[in-house]
Amino acid sequence: MTHFGKIKSYDSSAGTGAITPEKGGDALRFKKADLQQEGQMPKVDQRFSYETSEVDGGKKHAVNLQHQQGDGEKQNEQAAKQQG
């Protein structure tokens, strides 16, 4: 099942980060290897789609992360235009 969230943090030297689910809940950890576009470093507040996998004795981690280009920016622009 595909979920959506925003990057909460990313440590490029460690190659790990956390993503906050849009539907709420605790941030999920991910590794650089879980990024579909490995050459691209995720930035805080970027929107990604992801799936979850249980590792380390049942802890959920985000896997198969894919950057959702433009979605957040377009929604913010539309909201600003509607507000006048």
N, C-alpha and C positions, 0 to 999 in steps of 0.2 A: 504494500500500500504506500502510495506517495504522500508525503507530508511537505509542508512549507514552513520556512522559518527564516530568521535573520541572524547573521553572524554576530555573536556576542563578543568573541575575542579570537585572536589567532596569533600564535607565537611562531614566527617563521624559522627561528633557530631550532626550536624543538620539533616543528612540523606537526603541531597539534592545535586544536581550537575547540570552540564551543558554539553551538547554534541554539537559539531560543525558538521553540515551536510557536507558530502563530496562534494556535488554538489554546495556548497556555501550557503550564507545566514547567518542570525543571529543564535547564539547558542540557543538551546532549553533547558529549565529547565526540570529536572526530579526528582522524589522522590525515596527513597530506595525501596518503595513498588512496583515501576514500573520495578524493576530489576527481571528478570526471575530466576536468580541464586542468591537469597537473601543472602546466606551465604558468597558470594564472593564480596569483595569491589572493585569497579572499580578504575583503576589507570589512570592518565593522559596519553593521547595518545593511549590508548587501543581502538581497533575498535569494535564497536557494531552495530547490526542491531536494528531498532526500528520502531515504528509506531507513528503517531501523533494524538493528541486528542485536541479539543478546550475546554479550561476551563477558569474560571475567566473572563467571558464576552468576549470570543472569542480569547484569547491568546492561541497560540499553545504550547503544551508541548509534550515531548517525553514519550511514554509509551511502555510497552512490550519489554524492552531492553534485548538483548541477546548478550553475548560476542562472537565475531568471532575469535576463537582461531587459531593462526598461520598465518592467511591471510596476515597481514601486514608484519610480519617477513619474510615470504616466498617471497613476492613481493620485499622487500628490498634486500634480498640475491640474487635473480635472477637479479635484476637491477645492483647490484655491480659486479656480475660475467660477465654480458654483457659488462660492461664498462672496464673490464680488470683488 
